[in-house]
Amino acid sequence: MSARLVLLGPPGAGKGTQASRLAERLAIPAISTGDIFRANITGGTELGRKVQEYTAVGALVPDELTNAMVRDRLAQADARDGFLLDGYPRNVAQVGELDDILAAAGRPLDVAVELTADPEVVVERLLSRAQIEGRADDTEPVIRHRLEVYALQTAPISQVYEDRGLLVRVDGLGSVDDVTERLMLALAAHLA
């Protein structure tokens, strides 16, 4: 089963873990904006140099630059028959840009999957991860703020995809294997 999909979900819902598992099962590349940024920076590309100007001072990479990098990545041969985007789109403007990228390639999005998770469970999960990984800056107030920002930015994205009949919500809590199985079942039902 090949698909062009977007993976949404709050910090701590398990997107990174599930993205790699789904990509492997679907035989498509998992594409995260963070990975694209790092690859371009490491590769010394013009886009990478521009990204580094923003990240070096802790600023967000502007949509225009993010969009250009995603457009470039989706044009690569391994993404022709399918892909999983993790971390993009982040806002409604980026949804429109992704629509344009895919329309130009004649390959519409198949599905947007949103991993859902109880915020209190996510806070506990992220605090535990912060302690294990020594992330001193991941305090409870910081985590709660990230969840608020996610809710403000992503609710409109989810609604856009829901209005188009493309949104599938899957409970992101439980064992990694259980969540993967729920995701695969939801994708099979949606793509059938």
C-alpha positions, 0 to 999 in steps of 0.5 A: 500500500503506497500513499501520500500522507501527512502525519499530525499530532501534538508533541509527545504523541509519538509522531517520530516513532510512528512515522518511521514505522509507517514509512517502513510498512508502506515502503515510502520515505518519511520526510520531516522538515527537521531532517530536510533542514539538517540535510541541507545545512550539512550539504552546504546548499544555498537553502541550507545556508539560509536556514542556518541564518535563522536557526543560529539565532533561534528564529523560526524558519520562514514559510517561504524557505520551508516550502522551497525545501519541501518542494525540492524534497518531494521532487526527488525520485523516492517520493514519486510514488508516496511519502509521509510528511512529519512536521509539515504543514504547520499552518494553513498557509503551508497546507495551501502550498502543499496543495500547489506542490502536489497539484503541479506534480499531479499527485494529490494528498491521500490522507492526513492522519492525526495522532491524538493523545490526552494532554496530561498523558503527553505532559507526563511522557515528555517530562519523563523523556526530558529526564531520561535524555537530560533535556533541562529546558523541557520543563512542565510550563515549556511543555504546556506552552508547546501543547497550547501552540500546537493546538492553536496552529494545528486545529485549523489544519485538521479542520481543513483536512476534515472538511476535505474528507481526508482526516483520519484520527487515531489514538496515539496512546498505548504500546508502540505496536498497538498504535502502529496497528491502529494506524495501519487499520485506519489507513487501510480503511481510508485508502480502500 
